[in-house]
Structure formats: structure tokens, C-alpha cells
Amino acid sequence: MTANSSTIDSLRDSQREWHRQRLATLQAADGWLTLIGLVWLDNGTHTVGTDPTCTIRLKDEQGEPSSHPAHWGRLEIDGTTAHWIDHEARQSVLQTDRSGAPTLIRHGPLSFLVIERDGALALRVRDEHALTRTTFRGIDLFPFDPNLQITALWDGATAQFSHQGGEYHLRPQNPAANPLHFVIADATSGKESYGGGRFLHIPAPQDGVLQLDFNRLINPPCAFTPFAVCPMPPAENRLPFAILAGEKPYPHT
């Protein structure tokens, strides 16, 4: 075995391990496959449970009342402040996901937290027994391509790289984050890959350089569930060439 083939084998092994970890994260008890509800919250009182009188009525994937609590509790919403009073009259102020440590309310396999987007609150509900999780069968990948591991220069706001004779800039969601989170569309979007674009998470740059590994493009949560809110690729992240690497659409067609 030559040194070159040995290196390629090592890169492929690394890709397989990355994919294994990706699937484990996706299928975790708090992963995206467990989402069963997303409800935007107006100011006022919202009762939560399976009872028909509840304003937020929990149902299973077929639209029927689920086995979750009939009267779980109620939410009091005032602007971006959320109070929770459960069925035993215990009260708590809920931290939203904007805090970085949202309050998690749990009842058996069921849980929820409050998300905040542009000054509005929504209830995100999860069920560890959701069909999207229990029937999940994995994600297909494009063949690994070492030529799509590209070195980029970091200017503090964008990743600059060359490909096929062109010069491109990718803008992350937050330039101070680690890892950096890019939302990218390319010529495969809506055809060979998910229409809303794909995500790429890259470790923070070292000495003004970072490594873009397009083999690790992943589907956004919206590809798996209607109960997720996903950003769209900014204009500079809409690449004109096809990236036949990373995750294929889900479910498989």
C-alpha cells in the first residue's frame, strides 16, 4: 500500500466515524427526530395537554390524541417572558433558548422548551418515542471526495477559497462561534440534495486558516421534521457549482 492510498484510507475511516457520530446525535433522546410540535405563543394563557379543552393539544403523528398527560399545565406569556405552572401548581420562569441554557420541562418521554426568534416565543415539544425517531433508517452519503477538503482563508467575517477557477466567500451565521456554522446552497440544491441548502460546521480558524470539508455537509433539521425553524443560505453562500458530497436528501427517494 502506497503512502497516498494509506492517507486516503485514513480519510475515509475518519469520514465513516464522523457519519457514525452524526447519526448518533441525530437519533439521541433530545435529537431533531424527537420533535412532535412547534407552537408560536401569543401573550396570555396557554393550557397544555391532550384534553380537548387545552389550547395547545398534544397529538401523535396521525393527529390523534396521544398518551401524554391530559392536563400537563399552563404557560403564561408576556412578551418574551414565559411562566410555567404545572398540574401540581408548581411555578417556574422558563429561560428561552436565547439564553444558551433553556429550561427543559419533562414528563416521561415528553419534554418541551421555549425558543425565541425575533422577539417571538414558540413552544418546541419532543417525544422520545416519536415515529420519526423510532422508524429512522439512516442517511445516504455521496461518495467521499478528498478534493472537496479545501483550505480557506479567514478574514474575521468570511471564509475565502478557490475552486474550479473561481473565488468564493462563505459567511457563517456567527463569526465568533466555535465551531463556525455555515448554511450553504449549491447547484445540487433541490435536485440531488435538500432544497433548503445544507449545513457545514467547521472548527474555528487557526492563524487565519480553516479547512472546509464539503464531505461533511449535513441536512438541516427542516429536512427531517416540519417542527424546526431553519435559516436560509445568505446570497454569498449560494455556490454556482455542484457539491456531490455530504448528505443526500432525506427520506431517500
DRENDO-1510 file (C-alpha; in Angstrom, 1 decimal, always signed):
<recs>
REC; n; res; u; v; w
REC; 1; MET; +0.0; +0.0; +0.0 .
REC; 2; THR; +1.4; +3.4; -1.0 .
REC; 3; ALA; +1.6; +6.3; +1.3 .
REC; 4; ASN; -1.0; +8.1; -0.8 .
REC; 5; SER; -3.5; +5.2; -0.7 .
REC; 6; SER; -2.9; +4.9; +3.1 .
REC; 7; THR; -3.7; +8.5; +3.5 .
REC; 8; ILE; -7.0; +8.2; +1.5 .
REC; 9; ASP; -7.9; +5.1; +3.6 .
REC; 10; SER; -7.4; +7.1; +6.8 .
REC; 11; LEU; -9.5; +10.0; +5.5 .
REC; 12; ARG; -12.3; +7.6; +4.6 .
REC; 13; ASP; -12.1; +6.0; +8.0 .
REC; 14; SER; -12.4; +9.4; +9.6 .
REC; 15; GLN; -15.4; +10.2; +7.4 .
REC; 16; ARG; -17.1; +6.9; +8.4 .
REC; 17; GLU; -16.5; +7.8; +12.1 .
REC; 18; TRP; -17.9; +11.3; +11.6 .
REC; 19; HIS; -21.0; +9.8; +10.0 .
REC; 20; ARG; -21.5; +7.4; +12.8 .
REC; 21; GLN; -21.4; +10.2; +15.3 .
REC; 22; ARG; -23.7; +12.3; +13.2 .
REC; 23; LEU; -26.3; +9.6; +13.2 .
REC; 24; ALA; -26.0; +9.0; +16.9 .
REC; 25; THR; -26.5; +12.7; +17.6 .
REC; 26; LEU; -29.5; +12.9; +15.3 .
REC; 27; GLN; -31.1; +9.8; +17.0 .
REC; 28; ALA; -30.4; +10.9; +20.6 .
REC; 29; ALA; -33.3; +11.4; +23.0 .
REC; 30; ASP; -33.0; +15.1; +22.6 .
REC; 31; GLY; -32.2; +15.0; +18.8 .
REC; 32; TRP; -34.2; +16.6; +16.0 .
REC; 33; LEU; -36.0; +13.3; +15.2 .
REC; 34; THR; -37.9; +13.6; +18.5 .
REC; 35; LEU; -39.8; +16.8; +17.6 .
REC; 36; ILE; -43.6; +16.5; +17.6 .
REC; 37; GLY; -44.7; +20.1; +17.9 .
REC; 38; LEU; -43.8; +23.7; +17.3 .
REC; 39; VAL; -46.4; +26.3; +18.5 .
REC; 40; TRP; -46.0; +30.1; +18.3 .
REC; 41; LEU; -47.2; +31.7; +21.5 .
REC; 42; ASP; -49.3; +34.9; +21.8 .
REC; 43; ASN; -49.4; +36.8; +25.0 .
REC; 44; GLY; -51.8; +35.3; +27.6 .
REC; 45; THR; -52.5; +31.9; +29.0 .
REC; 46; HIS; -52.0; +28.6; +27.1 .
REC; 47; THR; -53.1; +25.3; +28.6 .
REC; 48; VAL; -51.1; +22.2; +27.5 .
REC; 49; GLY; -52.2; +18.6; +27.4 .
REC; 50; THR; -54.2; +16.0; +25.4 .
REC; 51; ASP; -57.6; +17.1; +26.8 .
REC; 52; PRO; -59.8; +18.7; +24.1 .
REC; 53; THR; -60.2; +21.8; +26.2 .
REC; 54; CYS; -56.4; +22.6; +26.1 .
REC; 55; THR; -55.4; +25.4; +23.8 .
REC; 56; ILE; -52.2; +23.5; +23.0 .
REC; 57; ARG; -53.4; +20.0; +22.4 .
REC; 58; LEU; -50.8; +17.3; +22.2 .
REC; 59; LYS; -51.4; +14.7; +19.5 .
REC; 60; ASP; -49.4; +11.9; +17.9 .
REC; 61; GLU; -48.1; +11.8; +14.3 .
REC; 62; GLN; -51.5; +10.6; +13.0 .
REC; 63; GLY; -53.3; +13.6; +14.5 .
REC; 64; GLU; -55.0; +11.5; +17.3 .
REC; 65; PRO; -54.7; +12.4; +21.0 .
REC; 66; SER; -51.6; +10.8; +22.4 .
REC; 67; SER; -50.9; +9.0; +25.6 .
REC; 68; HIS; -49.4; +12.2; +27.1 .
REC; 69; PRO; -50.9; +14.0; +30.1 .
REC; 70; ALA; -54.5; +15.3; +29.8 .
REC; 71; HIS; -53.7; +18.5; +31.8 .
REC; 72; TRP; -49.9; +19.0; +31.9 .
REC; 73; GLY; -50.1; +22.6; +33.0 .
REC; 74; ARG; -50.3; +26.1; +31.6 .
REC; 75; LEU; -48.0; +28.7; +30.1 .
REC; 76; GLU; -48.3; +32.4; +30.9 .
REC; 77; ILE; -46.7; +34.5; +28.2 .
REC; 78; ASP; -45.9; +38.2; +28.5 .
REC; 79; GLY; -43.7; +39.5; +25.6 .
REC; 80; THR; -40.5; +37.4; +25.8 .
REC; 81; THR; -41.2; +36.2; +29.4 .
REC; 82; ALA; -42.7; +32.7; +29.9 .
REC; 83; HIS; -44.0; +31.3; +33.2 .
REC; 84; TRP; -44.9; +27.6; +33.6 .
REC; 85; ILE; -47.5; +26.3; +36.2 .
REC; 86; ASP; -47.8; +22.6; +36.2 .
REC; 87; HIS; -50.7; +20.4; +37.2 .
REC; 88; GLU; -49.5; +20.4; +40.8 .
REC; 89; ALA; -49.4; +24.3; +40.8 .
REC; 90; ARG; -45.6; +24.4; +40.8 .
REC; 91; GLN; -44.3; +27.5; +39.1 .
REC; 92; SER; -41.1; +28.4; +37.3 .
REC; 93; VAL; -39.8; +31.1; +35.0 .
REC; 94; LEU; -38.7; +29.5; +31.7 .
REC; 95; GLN; -35.4; +30.5; +30.2 .
REC; 96; THR; -35.6; +30.5; +26.4 .
REC; 97; ASP; -33.0; +29.0; +24.0 .
REC; 98; ARG; -31.7; +32.6; +23.5 .
REC; 99; SER; -30.0; +32.3; +27.0 .
REC; 100; GLY; -28.0; +29.3; +25.7 .
REC; 101; ALA; -29.4; +27.2; +28.6 .
REC; 102; PRO; -33.1; +26.9; +28.0 .
REC; 103; THR; -35.3; +25.4; +30.7 .
REC; 104; LEU; -36.4; +21.9; +29.9 .
REC; 105; ILE; -39.8; +20.7; +31.2 .
REC; 106; ARG; -40.2; +16.9; +31.2 .
REC; 107; HIS; -42.9; +14.3; +31.7 .
REC; 108; GLY; -41.8; +10.8; +31.0 .
REC; 109; PRO; -40.7; +10.6; +27.3 .
REC; 110; LEU; -42.2; +14.0; +26.7 .
REC; 111; SER; -40.4; +17.3; +27.1 .
REC; 112; PHE; -40.6; +20.9; +25.9 .
REC; 113; LEU; -38.7; +24.1; +25.9 .
REC; 114; VAL; -39.3; +27.7; +24.7 .
REC; 115; ILE; -37.5; +29.1; +21.8 .
REC; 116; GLU; -37.1; +32.8; +20.9 .
REC; 117; ARG; -36.9; +34.2; +17.4 .
REC; 118; ASP; -37.0; +37.9; +16.5 .
REC; 119; GLY; -38.8; +38.7; +19.8 .
REC; 120; ALA; -41.4; +36.0; +19.4 .
REC; 121; LEU; -41.7; +32.8; +21.6 .
REC; 122; ALA; -42.6; +29.3; +20.5 .
REC; 123; LEU; -43.1; +26.0; +22.3 .
REC; 124; ARG; -40.9; +23.2; +21.0 .
REC; 125; VAL; -42.2; +19.8; +22.0 .
REC; 126; ARG; -40.3; +16.5; +21.9 .
REC; 127; ASP; -41.3; +12.9; +22.4 .
REC; 128; GLU; -38.5; +10.2; +22.7 .
REC; 129; HIS; -41.0; +7.7; +21.2 .
REC; 130; ALA; -41.8; +9.8; +18.1 .
REC; 131; LEU; -42.1; +7.8; +14.9 .
REC; 132; THR; -39.6; +10.0; +13.2 .
REC; 133; ARG; -37.1; +8.6; +15.7 .
REC; 134; THR; -38.2; +5.0; +16.0 .
REC; 135; THR; -38.5; +4.4; +12.3 .
REC; 136; PHE; -35.3; +6.3; +11.3 .
REC; 137; ARG; -33.1; +4.2; +8.9 .
REC; 138; GLY; -30.1; +6.4; +8.4 .
REC; 139; ILE; -29.0; +8.9; +5.7 .
REC; 140; ASP; -27.2; +8.1; +2.4 .
REC; 141; LEU; -24.0; +10.0; +1.6 .
REC; 142; PHE; -22.4; +10.9; -1.7 .
REC; 143; PRO; -19.1; +9.1; -2.2 .
REC; 144; PHE; -16.2; +10.6; -0.2 .
REC; 145; ASP; -14.1; +13.1; -2.3 .
REC; 146; PRO; -10.8; +14.2; -0.8 .
REC; 147; ASN; -10.6; +17.0; -3.4 .
REC; 148; LEU; -13.5; +18.6; -1.6 .
REC; 149; GLN; -11.4; +19.2; +1.5 .
REC; 150; ILE; -10.5; +22.8; +0.7 .
REC; 151; THR; -8.2; +25.2; +2.6 .
REC; 152; ALA; -9.8; +28.7; +3.1 .
REC; 153; LEU; -8.5; +32.0; +4.4 .
REC; 154; TRP; -10.4; +33.7; +7.2 .
REC; 155; ASP; -10.8; +37.5; +7.3 .
REC; 156; GLY; -12.7; +37.6; +10.5 .
REC; 157; ALA; -16.1; +37.5; +8.8 .
REC; 158; THR; -15.9; +35.2; +5.8 .
REC; 159; ALA; -14.1; +32.1; +4.6 .
REC; 160; GLN; -12.4; +32.8; +1.2 .
REC; 161; PHE; -11.5; +29.9; -1.1 .
REC; 162; SER; -10.8; +29.0; -4.7 .
REC; 163; HIS; -12.5; +26.2; -6.6 .
REC; 164; GLN; -12.5; +25.3; -10.3 .
REC; 165; GLY; -11.0; +28.6; -11.2 .
REC; 166; GLY; -13.5; +30.7; -9.2 .
REC; 167; GLU; -13.1; +32.7; -6.0 .
REC; 168; TYR; -15.8; +32.4; -3.3 .
REC; 169; HIS; -16.7; +33.8; +0.1 .
REC; 170; LEU; -18.8; +31.9; +2.7 .
REC; 171; ARG; -20.4; +33.8; +5.6 .
REC; 172; PRO; -21.1; +31.9; +8.8 .
REC; 173; GLN; -24.2; +32.5; +11.0 .
REC; 174; ASN; -22.0; +33.9; +13.8 .
REC; 175; PRO; -18.3; +34.7; +13.1 .
REC; 176; ALA; -17.4; +34.4; +16.8 .
REC; 177; ALA; -18.8; +30.9; +17.2 .
REC; 178; ASN; -16.8; +27.7; +17.5 .
REC; 179; PRO; -17.5; +25.7; +15.5 .
REC; 180; LEU; -18.5; +28.1; +12.7 .
REC; 181; HIS; -21.9; +27.3; +11.3 .
REC; 182; PHE; -22.4; +27.8; +7.5 .
REC; 183; VAL; -25.7; +27.5; +5.6 .
REC; 184; ILE; -24.8; +26.6; +2.0 .
REC; 185; ALA; -26.7; +26.0; -1.2 .
REC; 186; ASP; -25.1; +24.8; -4.4 .
REC; 187; ALA; -26.1; +23.5; -7.9 .
REC; 188; THR; -27.4; +20.3; -6.4 .
REC; 189; SER; -29.9; +22.0; -4.0 .
REC; 190; GLY; -33.4; +20.9; -4.7 .
REC; 191; LYS; -32.2; +18.2; -7.0 .
REC; 192; GLU; -29.5; +15.8; -5.7 .
REC; 193; SER; -29.5; +17.5; -2.3 .
REC; 194; TYR; -32.0; +19.1; +0.1 .
REC; 195; GLY; -33.7; +22.1; -1.4 .
REC; 196; GLY; -33.2; +24.5; +1.5 .
REC; 197; GLY; -29.5; +24.1; +1.5 .
REC; 198; ARG; -27.2; +22.2; +3.9 .
REC; 199; PHE; -25.2; +23.0; +7.0 .
REC; 200; LEU; -21.5; +22.8; +7.4 .
REC; 201; HIS; -19.8; +23.0; +10.8 .
REC; 202; ILE; -16.1; +23.9; +10.8 .
REC; 203; PRO; -13.7; +24.3; +13.8 .
REC; 204; ALA; -12.7; +27.9; +14.5 .
REC; 205; PRO; -9.8; +29.1; +12.3 .
REC; 206; GLN; -6.2; +28.7; +13.3 .
REC; 207; ASP; -3.8; +31.6; +12.3 .
REC; 208; GLY; -6.3; +32.9; +9.7 .
REC; 209; VAL; -6.8; +29.5; +8.0 .
REC; 210; LEU; -9.6; +27.0; +8.2 .
REC; 211; GLN; -10.5; +23.7; +6.5 .
REC; 212; LEU; -13.7; +23.4; +4.5 .
REC; 213; ASP; -14.7; +19.8; +4.3 .
REC; 214; PHE; -17.7; +19.6; +2.0 .
REC; 215; ASN; -17.9; +15.9; +2.6 .
REC; 216; ARG; -19.4; +16.8; +5.9 .
REC; 217; LEU; -22.3; +18.8; +4.6 .
REC; 218; ILE; -25.4; +17.8; +6.5 .
REC; 219; ASN; -29.2; +18.2; +6.1 .
REC; 220; PRO; -30.8; +20.9; +8.3 .
REC; 221; PRO; -33.4; +19.9; +10.9 .
REC; 222; CYS; -36.1; +21.0; +8.5 .
REC; 223; ALA; -35.2; +18.1; +6.2 .
REC; 224; PHE; -36.4; +15.7; +8.9 .
REC; 225; THR; -39.3; +17.4; +10.6 .
REC; 226; PRO; -41.8; +20.2; +9.9 .
REC; 227; PHE; -41.4; +21.4; +13.6 .
REC; 228; ALA; -38.0; +23.1; +13.1 .
REC; 229; VAL; -37.1; +26.6; +12.1 .
REC; 230; CYS; -34.0; +26.7; +9.8 .
REC; 231; PRO; -32.1; +29.7; +8.3 .
REC; 232; MET; -31.8; +30.1; +4.6 .
REC; 233; PRO; -28.4; +30.4; +2.9 .
REC; 234; PRO; -27.2; +34.0; +2.5 .
REC; 235; ALA; -26.6; +35.3; -1.0 .
REC; 236; GLU; -22.8; +34.8; -0.9 .
REC; 237; ASN; -23.3; +31.2; +0.3 .
REC; 238; ARG; -25.3; +30.2; -2.8 .
REC; 239; LEU; -22.5; +28.5; -4.8 .
REC; 240; PRO; -22.9; +28.1; -8.6 .
REC; 241; PHE; -21.1; +24.7; -8.8 .
REC; 242; ALA; -22.4; +21.3; -7.7 .
REC; 243; ILE; -21.1; +19.7; -4.5 .
REC; 244; LEU; -21.6; +16.0; -4.9 .
REC; 245; ALA; -20.5; +15.3; -1.3 .
REC; 246; GLY; -22.0; +15.1; +2.1 .
REC; 247; GLU; -25.6; +14.0; +2.9 .
REC; 248; LYS; -28.2; +13.2; +0.3 .
REC; 249; PRO; -31.8; +14.2; +0.7 .
REC; 250; TYR; -34.0; +12.5; +3.4 .
REC; 251; PRO; -36.1; +10.5; +3.2 .
REC; 252; HIS; -34.4; +8.5; +0.4 .
REC; 253; THR; -36.2; +8.6; -2.9 .
</recs>
